[in-house]
Amino acid sequence: MSKRDYYEVLGVSKEASQDDIKKAYRQMARQYHPDVNKAADAETKFKEAKEAYDVLSDDQKKAQYDRFGHVDPNQGVGGFGGGGADFGGGFGDLFDMFFGGGNQRRNPNAPQRGNDLQYTMTIEFKEAVFGKEADIQIPRTETCDTCHGNGAKPGTKPETCNVCHGSGQQEVVQNTAFGRIVNRRVCSACNGQGVTIKDKCGTCHGTGKVKKQRKIHLNIPAGVDDGAQLRVTGEGESGTKGGPSGDLYVVIRVKSHDFFEREGDDIYCEIPLTFAQAALGDEIEIPTLTEKVKLKIPAGTQTDTYFRLKGKGVPRLRGYGQGDQHVKVVVVTPTSMNEDQKELLREFARQSGEHTHEQNQTIFERMKKAFLGD
């Protein structure tokens, strides 16, 4: 299946600024977050938006994408999302088959870096705002302590493969009408490792690695947002042949809050006002992330008016200071009143020159009587 255009995924134009791209991604992340949206395709759309943002938010990747689209020229047939076409042994084997080799192969005994790992961690809204420390348990492969990674029983060691002589490859020569063809394949005797193990380690059974649960301490910074990734260097899977370990990437998912909503480093909330408070003005208490503060409501305030509490938002993850808190006031109409309260409102309407439904009904009755001649 072909991938959708990344700009189309986020709903932005190619001329969009980084701020516009970031804002569009945040809106989609909130809309399709699997913890909030339970639709069948929500997680797919969330991942699609994340992939698009990872490319378009990086100036180098974005420039490459604008020029080549989903095809990455540095990866041949592959693309930004990996995959690519499958040609069996790849272009190297085709080259070897028709031109008799010449393509350099990886040394099977060279150090190899371990695989990266990904861990998804869900935290509370305020934990993302203020940061937290936490311990997590991750399963990963580590170098076997018994054989120190060589896979051989203690007191013995791996031996050079007598079939490929340590190269990890076998050459199959064929004489055809087109000439002599040399095809290189993974050595069947050592599976491309270049060595064989006669007496395998009893702990790892010759693999050189074991599965373990690793406890890792995380320091989640204040201001982290939903979809952010924390990189923990060297906490991925162990390398082989003395190679370095991979990295651990912790993906942060933030739960929604009952009262606050977040937009970047700013916080939004909604406060109800009575008709009297909006008309006459008042001073009310507003909950913030850390405390309650006083907010002065001017007389004549209209519903859906926003007030800004400067510096009461989220700490900036990469910078100084904090965002703001925006308070939206909504005037609430009373649903039940006693007769005295109704009479006060009628009097208010009369003095304001307004016609209420009750007055309009009286006028209608008078008109009806006039038409009937009563």
Backbone torsions as a table, in degrees:
resi	resn	phi	psi	omega
1	MET	NA	130.6	-180.0
2	SER	-73.6	148.2	-178.5
3	LYS	-82.4	149.3	175.4
4	ARG	-74.0	151.2	176.1
5	ASP	-60.5	133.5	-176.0
6	TYR	-61.4	-36.4	178.1
7	TYR	-66.0	-38.7	177.6
8	GLU	-65.0	-39.1	179.9
9	VAL	-58.7	-45.4	-177.5
10	LEU	-87.3	-9.2	178.5
11	GLY	71.9	35.7	179.3
12	VAL	-126.0	164.1	177.9
13	SER	-90.0	168.5	179.2
14	LYS	-68.3	-18.8	179.0
15	GLU	-90.6	4.1	-177.4
16	ALA	-63.1	142.8	177.1
17	SER	-76.9	168.2	177.5
18	GLN	-63.1	-33.7	177.7
19	ASP	-65.5	-40.1	178.8
20	ASP	-66.2	-40.8	179.2
21	ILE	-64.0	-43.5	-179.5
22	LYS	-64.3	-42.8	-178.9
23	LYS	-64.6	-42.0	-180.0
24	ALA	-63.9	-40.4	179.0
25	TYR	-65.0	-43.7	-178.9
26	ARG	-61.4	-39.9	179.1
27	GLN	-63.5	-43.1	179.4
28	MET	-69.7	-37.8	179.7
29	ALA	-62.3	-40.5	178.3
30	ARG	-69.1	-37.8	-176.7
31	GLN	-69.8	-39.1	-173.2
32	TYR	-110.5	12.7	179.0
33	HIS	-59.3	126.8	-177.1
34	PRO	-57.9	-24.9	178.9
35	ASP	-76.7	-16.3	-177.7
36	VAL	-110.4	-44.8	-176.9
37	ASN	-100.6	116.7	-176.6
38	LYS	-95.8	10.6	178.9
39	ALA	-64.5	154.0	-175.6
40	ALA	-61.8	-33.6	-176.3
41	ASP	-99.6	8.3	-175.8
42	ALA	-63.7	-46.4	-178.0
43	GLU	-65.1	-38.1	178.7
44	THR	-62.8	-44.4	179.5
45	LYS	-68.1	-34.2	177.3
46	PHE	-62.9	-46.8	179.8
47	LYS	-66.1	-37.8	179.4
48	GLU	-63.4	-42.6	178.1
49	ALA	-65.8	-39.2	179.3
50	LYS	-63.7	-43.1	179.5
51	GLU	-63.2	-43.7	179.3
52	ALA	-63.0	-41.4	-179.3
53	TYR	-67.5	-39.1	179.7
54	ASP	-58.7	-34.7	-179.8
55	VAL	-82.6	-50.1	-173.6
56	LEU	-72.8	-20.0	179.0
57	SER	-85.1	-9.0	178.6
58	ASP	-104.3	116.8	-173.7
59	ASP	-57.6	-40.0	-178.6
60	GLN	-68.9	-46.4	178.6
61	LYS	-64.4	-38.0	-179.3
62	LYS	-64.3	-43.6	179.6
63	ALA	-62.9	-40.1	179.2
64	GLN	-66.9	-40.7	179.5
65	TYR	-66.1	-41.2	179.5
66	ASP	-61.3	-30.0	-177.4
67	ARG	-87.7	-42.7	-172.8
68	PHE	-112.2	-7.2	-176.4
69	GLY	72.4	-143.7	-176.9
70	HIS	-75.6	-10.7	180.0
71	VAL	-86.6	124.9	178.7
72	ASP	-94.5	113.1	-177.3
73	PRO	-64.1	-19.9	179.8
74	ASN	-81.8	-9.6	-177.8
75	GLN	-119.5	16.0	177.0
76	GLY	64.4	-113.8	-175.1
77	VAL	-78.0	-22.6	-175.3
78	GLY	-69.1	-171.4	179.5
79	GLY	-149.4	-168.0	179.9
80	PHE	-62.7	-30.5	-177.4
81	GLY	-95.0	9.0	-178.9
82	GLY	78.1	-165.4	177.3
83	GLY	87.4	-111.9	-178.4
84	GLY	84.5	176.6	-179.5
85	ALA	-77.7	156.8	-178.5
86	ASP	-111.7	116.2	179.4
87	PHE	-114.4	37.1	178.8
88	GLY	68.8	-110.5	-178.9
89	GLY	-78.8	-4.5	178.1
90	GLY	91.5	-179.0	-178.1
91	PHE	-65.3	-29.3	-179.5
92	GLY	-60.4	-44.3	-179.7
93	ASP	-67.2	-37.5	177.5
94	LEU	-64.3	-39.4	178.6
95	PHE	-63.8	-45.1	179.5
96	ASP	-61.7	-38.9	-174.4
97	MET	-65.4	-42.4	-173.6
98	PHE	-95.6	-20.0	-176.6
99	PHE	-122.4	12.2	172.3
100	GLY	71.3	30.9	175.7
101	GLY	93.7	-160.0	-178.0
102	GLY	104.8	-16.1	177.4
103	ASN	-83.6	124.3	-176.8
104	GLN	-69.2	135.9	-178.7
105	ARG	-110.0	154.5	178.8
106	ARG	-66.4	137.6	175.9
107	ASN	-71.8	119.0	-176.4
108	PRO	-65.4	-18.3	-179.6
109	ASN	-97.4	3.3	179.7
110	ALA	-75.8	149.9	177.1
111	PRO	-59.6	139.7	179.4
112	GLN	-126.1	135.3	179.3
113	ARG	-70.8	144.1	178.4
114	GLY	-73.5	164.0	-179.6
115	ASN	-72.8	148.6	172.1
116	ASP	-77.6	153.6	177.6
117	LEU	-122.2	155.1	176.0
118	GLN	-127.0	136.4	-179.3
119	TYR	-132.7	130.2	179.1
120	THR	-99.5	127.6	-176.7
121	MET	-124.9	126.3	178.9
122	THR	-100.7	128.4	-179.2
123	ILE	-127.5	164.5	179.4
124	GLU	-74.6	160.6	-178.6
125	PHE	-55.8	-50.3	-176.7
126	LYS	-73.0	-24.5	175.3
127	GLU	-66.4	-35.4	176.5
128	ALA	-69.3	-34.4	-179.3
129	VAL	-70.3	-47.9	-172.3
130	PHE	-99.4	-8.6	-177.6
131	GLY	81.6	165.0	178.7
132	LYS	-163.6	162.7	172.2
133	GLU	-110.9	140.4	-176.8
134	ALA	-152.6	152.9	174.0
135	ASP	-107.3	135.3	177.4
136	ILE	-125.0	156.2	176.7
137	GLN	-112.8	125.0	178.1
138	ILE	-126.2	139.6	174.1
139	PRO	-83.3	135.5	178.5
140	ARG	-156.4	163.2	175.8
141	THR	-90.6	136.7	179.0
142	GLU	-128.5	161.1	177.9
143	THR	-63.1	133.8	-179.1
144	CYS	-65.6	127.1	-179.9
145	ASP	-72.9	-23.5	-177.0
146	THR	-72.9	-47.5	-177.2
147	CYS	-106.0	0.4	-179.0
148	HIS	58.8	29.3	171.8
149	GLY	93.5	-4.9	-178.9
150	ASN	-89.1	-7.5	175.3
151	GLY	80.6	-3.8	-177.0
152	ALA	-97.4	151.6	177.6
153	LYS	-60.1	138.7	178.7
154	PRO	-51.3	135.0	-176.7
155	GLY	95.3	-11.3	177.0
156	THR	-123.1	176.0	177.9
157	LYS	-148.7	158.5	178.1
158	PRO	-62.6	149.9	179.2
159	GLU	-112.6	147.7	178.1
160	THR	-61.6	133.0	-178.3
161	CYS	-61.5	129.1	-178.5
162	ASN	-84.6	-0.5	177.3
163	VAL	-93.5	-51.2	-177.5
164	CYS	-100.3	-6.3	179.4
165	HIS	58.9	36.1	174.7
166	GLY	90.9	-4.5	-177.8
167	SER	-80.9	-21.4	-177.5
168	GLY	80.6	2.6	-176.9
169	GLN	-131.9	150.9	173.5
170	GLN	-114.4	141.0	177.6
171	GLU	-105.4	126.9	177.4
172	VAL	-111.6	117.6	-176.9
173	VAL	-100.2	131.1	178.3
174	GLN	-128.0	134.0	174.5
175	ASN	-98.6	117.3	-178.2
176	THR	-123.0	177.8	178.2
177	ALA	-64.3	-20.7	-179.7
178	PHE	-91.3	-3.7	-179.2
179	GLY	121.1	-164.7	-177.7
180	ARG	-85.3	124.5	-179.1
181	ILE	-115.3	128.6	177.9
182	VAL	-110.6	121.5	179.8
183	ASN	-115.4	126.3	-179.5
184	ARG	-100.6	134.7	179.7
185	ARG	-134.6	163.5	176.1
186	VAL	-63.7	134.4	-178.3
187	CYS	-61.9	127.0	-178.0
188	SER	-75.9	-19.6	-177.5
189	ALA	-80.1	-36.3	-176.2
190	CYS	-120.1	4.8	-179.7
191	ASN	57.1	35.1	175.6
192	GLY	82.5	4.1	-177.1
193	GLN	-83.9	-19.9	-179.4
194	GLY	82.9	-7.7	179.0
195	VAL	-137.1	157.8	173.3
196	THR	-123.3	152.0	-178.3
197	ILE	-117.9	115.8	-179.4
198	LYS	-78.5	-48.6	178.3
199	ASP	-111.1	103.6	-176.0
200	LYS	-78.5	151.6	176.9
201	CYS	-63.7	133.5	-179.2
202	GLY	-72.8	-17.6	-178.9
203	THR	-84.4	-49.5	-176.4
204	CYS	-103.3	-2.6	178.5
205	HIS	59.5	34.5	173.7
206	GLY	91.8	-4.2	-178.2
207	THR	-81.5	-23.7	-177.6
208	GLY	83.2	-1.8	-178.2
209	LYS	-136.1	153.3	177.5
210	VAL	-133.9	153.1	177.0
211	LYS	-85.2	130.4	178.9
212	LYS	-140.0	158.3	171.6
213	GLN	-94.3	121.6	-176.2
214	ARG	-107.5	125.9	176.2
215	LYS	-90.3	124.9	-176.7
216	ILE	-126.6	132.8	178.8
217	HIS	-91.8	126.5	-179.0
218	LEU	-112.0	141.6	173.6
219	ASN	-116.3	97.6	-177.0
220	ILE	-83.9	119.8	-174.5
221	PRO	-72.0	152.5	176.5
222	ALA	-65.3	137.2	177.1
223	GLY	95.8	0.9	179.7
224	VAL	-65.0	145.0	-175.5
225	ASP	-117.3	168.2	-179.5
226	ASP	-60.1	134.6	179.3
227	GLY	90.2	-5.9	-179.8
228	ALA	-69.0	154.3	177.6
229	GLN	-121.0	131.2	175.1
230	LEU	-104.8	128.8	-179.6
231	ARG	-99.6	124.0	177.2
232	VAL	-110.7	103.8	-173.3
233	THR	-65.4	133.4	173.9
234	GLY	77.9	6.7	-179.0
235	GLU	-104.2	17.2	172.8
236	GLY	-85.3	-156.8	-179.1
237	GLU	-76.8	152.9	-178.0
238	SER	-66.5	148.1	175.3
239	GLY	-78.7	174.7	177.6
240	THR	-118.8	157.4	179.8
241	LYS	56.4	33.0	179.7
242	GLY	84.3	7.7	179.4
243	GLY	-73.0	161.1	-178.3
244	PRO	-72.4	159.5	176.3
245	SER	-74.9	156.6	174.1
246	GLY	-76.3	-173.5	-179.6
247	ASP	-110.1	160.0	175.6
248	LEU	-107.7	129.3	176.9
249	TYR	-111.9	118.6	-179.4
250	VAL	-100.1	115.2	179.2
251	VAL	-90.5	124.6	-176.9
252	ILE	-94.1	128.0	171.2
253	ARG	-118.3	130.3	-174.2
254	VAL	-109.3	128.5	177.7
255	LYS	-70.0	151.2	176.8
256	SER	-74.9	160.5	-179.4
257	HIS	-110.6	149.2	-177.9
258	ASP	-69.0	-28.7	-173.1
259	PHE	-116.3	-43.1	-176.0
260	PHE	-93.7	148.5	168.4
261	GLU	-124.8	149.8	-175.6
262	ARG	-117.9	138.1	174.0
263	GLU	-134.9	97.5	-174.2
264	GLY	67.3	-123.4	178.4
265	ASP	-97.1	3.3	-179.7
266	ASP	-100.5	151.3	178.8
267	ILE	-114.9	140.2	178.8
268	TYR	-123.7	143.9	174.9
269	CYS	-149.6	166.6	-177.2
270	GLU	-126.8	130.9	-177.0
271	ILE	-122.2	130.9	177.0
272	PRO	-81.0	144.9	174.5
273	LEU	-125.7	144.9	173.1
274	THR	-78.7	164.5	177.9
275	PHE	-59.2	-40.6	-178.6
276	ALA	-65.9	-42.2	179.0
277	GLN	-62.0	-42.9	-178.7
278	ALA	-68.7	-39.1	-176.5
279	ALA	-77.0	-42.6	-173.9
280	LEU	-95.7	-15.3	-175.5
281	GLY	87.6	158.0	-177.9
282	ASP	-167.8	172.4	171.8
283	GLU	-123.6	119.6	-173.7
284	ILE	-122.4	163.1	177.2
285	GLU	-94.6	134.8	-179.6
286	ILE	-118.6	126.1	173.7
287	PRO	-71.1	134.5	171.5
288	THR	-116.8	-174.6	-179.2
289	LEU	-66.8	-22.6	-175.5
290	THR	-120.5	-24.5	-172.8
291	GLU	-163.1	-179.7	172.2
292	LYS	-102.4	137.4	-179.4
293	VAL	-126.9	158.2	178.6
294	LYS	-86.1	138.6	176.6
295	LEU	-130.4	125.5	-179.7
296	LYS	-87.5	124.4	178.7
297	ILE	-100.2	114.2	-179.7
298	PRO	-68.3	153.0	176.3
299	ALA	-62.7	140.0	179.0
300	GLY	83.3	15.7	179.0
301	THR	-64.4	133.3	-179.3
302	GLN	-93.5	155.5	177.3
303	THR	-63.4	150.0	-178.2
304	ASP	72.1	14.9	174.3
305	THR	-77.4	140.0	178.9
306	TYR	-104.9	140.0	172.1
307	PHE	-121.0	144.4	-177.8
308	ARG	-109.4	129.8	172.6
309	LEU	-105.0	101.5	-173.3
310	LYS	-66.9	132.9	175.6
311	GLY	76.8	12.6	-179.2
312	LYS	-105.5	18.4	179.4
313	GLY	-96.8	-145.1	-174.0
314	VAL	-91.5	138.7	174.6
315	PRO	-58.6	137.1	-179.7
316	ARG	-72.5	126.7	-175.2
317	LEU	-65.0	-41.9	179.5
318	ARG	-121.1	77.1	-179.6
319	GLY	157.0	-166.8	-177.7
320	TYR	-112.3	157.5	176.2
321	GLY	83.6	-170.7	-178.1
322	GLN	-135.2	161.6	173.5
323	GLY	-74.1	-169.6	-178.2
324	ASP	-112.6	164.7	172.7
325	GLN	-110.3	129.9	-179.1
326	HIS	-109.8	124.0	-176.1
327	VAL	-108.9	119.7	177.0
328	LYS	-99.9	126.1	179.5
329	VAL	-101.1	138.7	-179.9
330	VAL	-125.4	121.3	179.9
331	VAL	-78.0	123.9	-176.1
332	VAL	-99.5	126.2	177.9
333	THR	-83.6	129.5	179.9
334	PRO	-64.4	140.6	-178.2
335	THR	-97.7	-16.3	178.4
336	SER	-143.7	131.0	179.7
337	MET	-137.4	151.5	174.7
338	ASN	-84.1	176.1	-173.8
339	GLU	-65.9	-37.2	178.9
340	ASP	-63.4	-41.8	179.3
341	GLN	-65.1	-40.1	178.4
342	LYS	-63.2	-40.2	-178.7
343	GLU	-65.8	-37.1	177.0
344	LEU	-63.1	-39.8	178.6
345	LEU	-70.1	-36.1	176.3
346	ARG	-61.7	-43.6	179.3
347	GLU	-63.7	-39.1	177.7
348	PHE	-62.6	-41.1	179.6
349	ALA	-66.0	-40.1	-179.8
350	ARG	-63.8	-43.5	-177.9
351	GLN	-71.6	-23.0	178.4
352	SER	-88.7	-2.8	-179.2
353	GLY	75.2	23.2	-178.7
354	GLU	-96.4	153.1	175.7
355	HIS	-109.6	117.4	178.5
356	THR	-84.5	171.1	178.0
357	HIS	-59.2	-37.0	180.0
358	GLU	-64.9	-41.4	179.3
359	GLN	-67.9	-41.6	179.7
360	ASN	-61.9	-35.2	179.3
361	GLN	-67.5	-37.1	178.6
362	THR	-65.3	-42.4	178.0
363	ILE	-62.0	-41.9	179.3
364	PHE	-61.6	-40.3	179.3
365	GLU	-64.5	-39.3	178.6
366	ARG	-65.1	-40.1	177.7
367	MET	-64.0	-39.8	-179.5
368	LYS	-63.0	-41.8	-179.7
369	LYS	-66.0	-36.5	-179.5
370	ALA	-64.8	-40.1	-179.7
371	PHE	-68.2	-35.7	-178.6
372	LEU	-81.4	-10.9	178.4
373	GLY	81.1	18.8	179.4
374	ASP	-79.6	NA	NA
